[in-house]
């Protein structure tokens, strides 16, 4: 058990890629899952709601695996990675909309697959930020991930 920000958690998964730690935790008393990530502290976040149950978390993991089977080049092809991430987001929305918001655990996970396509179109994102449609480029990335690349039309 760990106490984080005055609340009790049990760590169930280690986030071994981060030198400062992090991982997946169950909140005692609610059963809600949270992901703690030191990198998110730059955005004022470090305690991210993941899912309201282990069952939903496993369902989301299953959605990811099943969707990857449809997109075998998602890791190597920027457009296919974006299309794969968009399909997953739509399935997540249908399952539990409360976890689909900027900088959330799942949004950050899926952005990793779409971002190379976004990099190929950085001029559009940069233009949308410069024109005042988004405060930061990351906000534009999340909007395109959640709602499709078409949200940038006319904003750059």
C-alpha positions in Angstrom: 0.0 0.0 0.0 1.1 3.5 -0.8 -0.3 6.9 0.3 -0.2 9.4 -2.5 -1.6 12.9 -2.0 -3.4 11.7 1.1 -5.2 8.8 -0.5 -4.5 5.0 -0.2 -3.5 3.0 -3.2 -2.1 -0.5 -4.0 0.4 -0.7 -6.9 -0.6 -3.4 -9.3 1.8 -2.7 -12.2 5.2 -1.2 -12.4 6.0 1.4 -15.1 9.6 0.3 -15.7 10.3 2.8 -18.5 10.6 5.8 -16.1 13.5 6.4 -13.9 11.3 8.2 -11.3 8.9 5.3 -11.1 5.2 5.3 -11.8 2.7 2.6 -12.6 -0.8 1.5 -12.3 -2.6 1.7 -8.9 -5.9 0.7 -7.5 -7.5 3.2 -5.1 -8.5 1.5 -1.9 -12.2 2.0 -1.2 -13.2 2.8 -4.8 -11.5 0.2 -6.9 -10.7 2.9 -9.5 -7.5 2.5 -11.4 -5.1 5.3 -11.7 -1.8 5.7 -13.6 0.9 7.7 -12.0 3.5 9.1 -14.5 6.3 11.5 -13.5 6.4 12.9 -17.1 3.0 14.4 -16.7 4.1 16.6 -13.9 5.2 19.1 -16.6 1.5 19.6 -17.4 0.5 19.8 -13.7 -0.8 16.2 -13.9 0.7 13.1 -12.3 -2.4 11.2 -11.1 -4.4 10.1 -14.0 -7.7 8.3 -13.8 -7.4 5.2 -16.0 -10.6 3.1 -15.5 -13.3 2.6 -13.0 -12.4 -1.1 -12.6 -9.8 -3.7 -13.5 -12.4 -5.3 -15.8 -12.7 -2.1 -17.9 -8.9 -1.7 -18.0 -8.6 -5.3 -19.3 -11.4 -4.6 -21.8 -9.4 -1.6 -23.1 -6.3 -3.7 -23.4 -8.2 -6.2 -25.3 -9.6 -3.5 -27.7 -6.0 -2.4 -28.3 -4.8 -5.9 -29.1 -7.8 -6.8 -31.3 -7.5 -3.5 -33.2 -3.8 -4.0 -33.8 -4.5 -7.3 -35.5 -6.4 -5.3 -38.2 -3.5 -2.8 -38.7 -0.3 -5.0 -38.9 1.8 -2.0 -40.1 0.6 0.4 -37.4 4.0 0.6 -35.7 5.8 1.3 -39.0 3.4 3.3 -41.2 2.4 6.7 -39.9 -1.1 6.8 -41.6 -1.9 3.3 -40.5 -0.8 4.1 -36.9 -3.2 7.1 -36.9 -6.1 5.1 -38.4 -5.5 2.4 -35.8 -5.4 4.9 -32.9 -8.6 6.6 -34.2 -10.5 3.3 -34.3 -9.4 2.5 -30.8 -10.5 5.9 -29.6 -13.9 5.4 -31.1 -14.3 2.1 -29.4 -13.1 3.6 -26.1 -15.8 6.3 -26.5 -18.5 3.7 -27.0 -17.3 1.7 -23.9 -16.5 4.5 -21.4 -16.3 8.1 -22.6 -15.0 9.3 -19.1 -11.5 8.1 -19.9 -11.2 10.0 -23.3 -9.8 13.4 -22.4 -6.5 15.2 -23.2 -3.5 13.9 -21.3 -5.4 10.9 -19.9 -3.7 7.6 -19.6 -5.4 6.1 -22.6 -5.1 9.3 -24.7 -1.4 9.4 -24.2 -1.1 5.8 -25.0 -2.9 6.1 -28.3 -1.3 9.4 -29.2 2.0 7.5 -29.4 0.5 5.6 -32.5 -1.0 8.7 -34.2 1.8 11.2 -33.5 4.0 10.2 -36.4 1.2 11.0 -38.8 0.8 14.3 -37.0 4.5 15.0 -37.3 4.1 14.5 -41.1 1.5 17.3 -41.0 3.1 19.6 -38.4 2.6 22.6 -40.6 -1.2 22.2 -40.1 -0.9 21.9 -36.4 1.6 24.7 -36.1 -0.7 26.9 -38.1 -3.7 26.1 -36.0 -1.8 27.1 -32.9 -0.4 30.2 -34.4 -3.9 31.2 -35.5 -5.1 30.9 -31.9 -7.3 27.8 -32.3 -5.3 25.9 -29.7 -3.1 27.1 -26.8 -0.5 24.3 -27.4 0.3 21.9 -30.2 -0.5 19.0 -27.9 -4.1 20.3 -27.6 -4.4 20.2 -31.3 -3.0 16.7 -31.4 -5.6 15.5 -28.9 -8.4 17.1 -30.8 -7.4 15.4 -34.0 -7.0 12.1 -32.2 -10.4 12.3 -30.6 -12.4 13.8 -33.4 -10.4 13.1 -36.6 -7.9 15.0 -38.6 -10.7 17.0 -40.2 -10.9 19.3 -37.1 -7.9 21.1 -38.5 -9.6 22.0 -41.7 -9.6 25.8 -42.1 -7.6 26.4 -38.9 -4.1 26.6 -40.4 
